[in-house]
Amino acid sequence: MTAPDPPPSHPDRGLLSRWRQVRRLPFTLMLASLLAGLGIVQLTFQIGNLGYRSVTWLRETRATQERVAALERDVRVLQEAVAAADDPTYLEQLARCQGFVGAQEDVIVAVGAPETPGETTGENCVVRRLP
C-alpha cells in the first residue's frame, strides 16, 4: 500500500495567495483605468488632429484648384493673343483702342470726350490683362 499524501506544511498558504490576489485587484483596476483613460485621451487627440488635417487639406486643395483655373485662363488668353497677333483686323482694333487713326482718316473729337480711351463705359475697347 502507498502512504497517504502528507498534509501541507502551511494549510493557509493557498488562502494567503488568494488574499494577495484580492488585495492587488484594486491596484490592477486602477492601472487598467489609467491605461483606458490614456487611450481615450490619445483617441480624442487623433480624432481632433484628423479633423484639423482634413479641413486644412480641403482649404489648400480649393486654393490650388483656384490657382490652376487662373493659370489655365491665363494660358487661354495668351494663346488667343498669339493666334490674333498676325491678324490685321485685330491689330487695327488694338491700335484704335490706343487712340491711333489711319492715315486717310480725320479725327473728330467731341467736346466732352475723355482724355484717354477706355475711360467711358460702353466703349468697344475692353482692356484685357495679359499675364
C-alpha positions in Angstrom: 0.0 0.0 0.0 1.0 3.5 -0.5 1.3 6.0 2.1 -1.3 8.9 2.1 0.0 12.3 1.0 1.5 14.3 3.8 -0.6 17.3 4.8 0.6 20.6 3.5 3.2 22.3 5.8 1.2 25.6 5.7 -2.5 24.9 5.3 -3.2 28.7 4.9 -0.8 29.1 2.0 -3.5 28.7 -0.7 -5.7 31.1 1.2 -2.9 33.6 1.7 -2.0 33.7 -2.1 -5.7 34.3 -2.9 -5.8 37.1 -0.3 -2.8 38.7 -2.0 -4.5 38.5 -5.4 -7.6 40.1 -4.0 -5.5 42.8 -2.3 -3.8 43.5 -5.6 -7.1 43.7 -7.5 -7.8 47.4 -6.8 -4.3 48.3 -8.0 -4.8 46.3 -11.2 -8.2 48.0 -11.7 -6.6 51.4 -11.2 -3.9 50.6 -13.6 -6.4 49.4 -16.2 -8.5 52.5 -15.7 -5.4 54.7 -16.1 -4.4 53.0 -19.3 -8.0 53.2 -20.6 -8.1 56.9 -19.8 -4.8 57.5 -21.6 -6.2 55.6 -24.6 -9.3 57.8 -24.6 -7.1 60.9 -24.5 -4.9 59.6 -27.3 -8.0 58.7 -29.4 -9.5 62.2 -28.8 -6.3 63.8 -29.9 -6.1 61.7 -33.0 -9.6 62.4 -34.0 -9.1 66.2 -33.5 -5.8 66.0 -35.5 -7.6 64.2 -38.3 -10.3 66.8 -38.4 -7.8 69.6 -38.4 -5.8 68.0 -41.2 -8.9 67.3 -43.2 -10.0 71.0 -43.0 -6.5 72.2 -43.9 -6.2 69.8 -46.8 -9.6 70.9 -48.2 -8.7 74.5 -47.9 -5.3 74.0 -49.6 -6.9 71.9 -52.3 -9.5 74.5 -53.1 -6.8 77.2 -53.2 -4.7 75.1 -55.6 -7.7 74.4 -57.8 -8.4 78.1 -58.0 -4.8 78.8 -58.9 -4.8 76.2 -61.6 -8.0 77.6 -63.0 -6.5 81.1 -63.1 -3.3 79.7 -64.8 -5.5 77.9 -67.4 -7.3 81.1 -68.0 -4.0 83.0 -68.5 -2.8 80.3 -70.9 -6.0 80.6 -72.9 -5.7 84.5 -73.1 -2.1 84.2 -74.2 -2.9 81.6 -76.8 -5.7 83.9 -78.1 -3.2 86.8 -78.2 -0.6 84.7 -80.1 -3.2 83.5 -82.6 -4.5 87.0 -83.2 -1.1 88.7 -83.3 -0.9 88.2 -87.1 -4.5 89.2 -87.8 -4.5 92.7 -89.4 -8.1 93.5 -88.2 -7.2 92.6 -84.7 -4.0 94.7 -84.8 -6.1 97.6 -86.3 -8.6 97.3 -83.5 -5.8 97.3 -80.9 -4.3 100.4 -82.5 -7.7 102.2 -82.4 -8.2 101.3 -78.8 -4.9 103.0 -78.0 -6.0 106.1 -79.9 -4.3 105.7 -83.3 -6.1 106.6 -86.5 -5.5 105.7 -90.1 -3.5 107.9 -92.5 -6.6 108.9 -94.5 -8.9 109.3 -91.6 -10.0 112.6 -90.0 -10.0 112.9 -86.2 -13.2 114.4 -84.8 -13.2 114.9 -81.0 -16.4 115.6 -79.1 -16.4 118.4 -76.6 -16.9 116.1 -73.5 -14.6 113.3 -74.8 -12.3 111.7 -72.2 -8.5 112.3 -72.5 -7.6 108.6 -72.7 -9.5 105.9 -74.5 -11.4 103.4 -72.4 -12.5 105.7 -69.6 -16.1 105.6 -70.5 -18.4 102.6 -70.2 -19.8 101.1 -73.2 -16.7 101.6 -75.3 -15.7 98.9 -77.7 -12.2 98.7 -76.3 -12.0 96.2 -73.5 -8.8 96.1 -71.6 -7.6 92.6 -71.2 -4.9 91.8 -68.7 -2.1 89.7 -70.1 -0.4 87.5 -67.6 
